[in-house]
Amino acid sequence: MFNRLEISVLPPGPRWAAQLSLRIDGAEVVAAATGEGGRGPLAEQALPADGQGPLWATEGGRRVVLGEPECTGGCCGYLSVFVQRHGRIVRWSDWQVPADEARPPACQFDAEQYDAELTRALTTYAS
């Protein structure tokens, strides 16, 4: 069974530029792991115009920073996950979380749905 990824671009606020909201199976991932006042990845960095942002899954995989608590990642640590493509599956695993926060479970996404969601988010952000 696959998980479902949903990406929303949040408008800029008084403290941060536009950032992403990442939901897995309807649950907001970043807020749950960084606490109130934390932030998700900045849209400009996660969804660059060239379509080659860090969330795109590769066979070699890479660690992707998804957020940080209000006190900053340098203080309590960042929320990050290892993103890797395994054929028709994209896997998020080996979560690292800010101090004292719960670690999300590994997730598997249908690669076609995953790529379509990233493309949709990029198109929405670019317009």
Stockholm file with secondary structure:
# STOCKHOLM 1.0

chainA/1-127         MFNRLEISVLPPGPRWAAQLSLRIDGAEVVAAATGEGGRGPLAEQALPADGQGPLWATEGGRRVVLGEPECTGGCCGYLSVFVQRHGRIVRWSDWQVPADEARPPACQFDAEQYDAELTRALTTYAS
#=GR chainA/1-127 SS CCBCEEEEEECCCSSSCSEEEEEETTEEHHHHHHCTTCBCCBHHHHSCTTSCCTTSCCSSCEEEEEEBCTTCHHHHCCEEEEEEEETTEEEEEEEECSTTCCCCCCEEEEHHHHHHHHHHHHHHHHC
#=GC SS_cons         CCBCEEEEEECCCSSSCSEEEEEETTEEHHHHHHCTTCBCCBHHHHSCTTSCCTTSCCSSCEEEEEEBCTTCHHHHCCEEEEEEEETTEEEEEEEECSTTCCCCCCEEEEHHHHHHHHHHHHHHHHC
//
